[in-house]
Amino acid sequence: MAKSLSRFFCKECGYETIKWLGQCPSCKRWNTMVEAPKELPEKNRAFSRNTTGARAEMKQLKDIVLLEEDRLSTGYAELDRVLGGGIVTGSLLLLGGDPGIGKSTIFLSICLNLGKQGKKVLYVSGEESLKQIKLRAERMQKAEGEIYFLSETNLKHIAESVEDLEPDFLVVDSIQTMFLEEVSASPGSVSQVRDCTAALLRIAKEKGIAIGIIGHVTKDGNVAGPKILEHMVDAVLYFEGEKNTQLRILYGQKNRFGSTNEIAVFTMEASGLEEVRNPSEFLLSGRAVSSAGSVVSSAVEGTRPLLMEIQGLLVPTAFGIPRRTANGMDYNRLTMLLAVVERNLGIECSRFDAYINITGGMRISEPAVDLAVILALLSSYRNIPIAEDIMVFGEVGLSGEVRAVSQSRQRVEEAKRLGFKRIVLPSYHLQKDNYNVQGVQLIPVKNIREALTIFKS
């Protein structure tokens, strides 16, 4: 009998090696290597193969029939848009997020909505008892239709329940609590998470059942377990938000059935999650009017333009080394923009503490808010408010030039819809694009010095 060697996996990033290492060579974390069997036991191999034993039939594209019922509506228009129109039957959906952010709540809401549509749903929890689930469900909405609940962690028993019930949608909360008896590892280990996900994937594809699984995240915000977990599933969603605020943002990280980088905005209410149909209006609510250091900018998440308030504060430092705080944007980007201001406008930013806050808990990675960040800081420095009817967007280069950004027309139309009268934008767009916006004054700028003219208006 051949000797069964062992492999070691990093539980943070999924790096694989044949020997134990104190530090992972990939993610540089310490004491994250765990042992897992190299070969799958013979009994467990059935989960990773075609369990019917029949050969799959080859088809041409013209012979594949797509029906409207191939997608399940979640009951949330925003979430359906992120998923590309709803949950595809036979797909495997992974939802990650920090503890207590609302992952179980949103999946339970989806189950309740599907029950009202006449769909058969099975909600499996390995973390909560049936009484706990009932208490949470009764706070949200009345359960209607065929919605079944199961408190179980043995995936073999769950597969038997699915065989008996034949649901349209299955929820597994969470994948880290599930285990297969044939795998000689504890629940939550790399081997168990990988093989349990492979088993659920096979069930979804063979039986045409849409399955949603909840995954824990590491302290870096990534789904815990091997990286291959995200490659196995059809869609990956991340749920983010501050626990002490109502706002919750759902990001589409991966989607084989639609576009990626889409977002859905929710608020956490006493009765559960409520979707925000107009995120821009919500993000601008409570905005301080006629206040120095505040400006409205636009960022595009997926295909949706969002308007948000950017607050800047530039105050003399009390220490030898000035502080730099960036809430909602990249810290290094803020440092670079301060250097651009110091070089091109002659302001000694090294003598000031700089603070940037993007309100609403949004995290912006695109450079289209560069010009707004600079103007917010200069407004605070001069103590001159920026008019409330002005919206600003544009990327700023190292020489102080204002560069073009993508989807400028959508940003302008969103600003007009919310009542903004003047829009500061890169001059490139007026040269290349034929804007026909009635009632809105477009102010083109080539560099940050030209953008200072808004302080005189």
Summary of the structure (lengths in Angstrom):
residues: 457
radius of gyration: 25.9
end to end distance: 84.4
largest distance: 84.6
contacts: 1489
relative contact order: 0.10
helix: 32%
strand: 28%
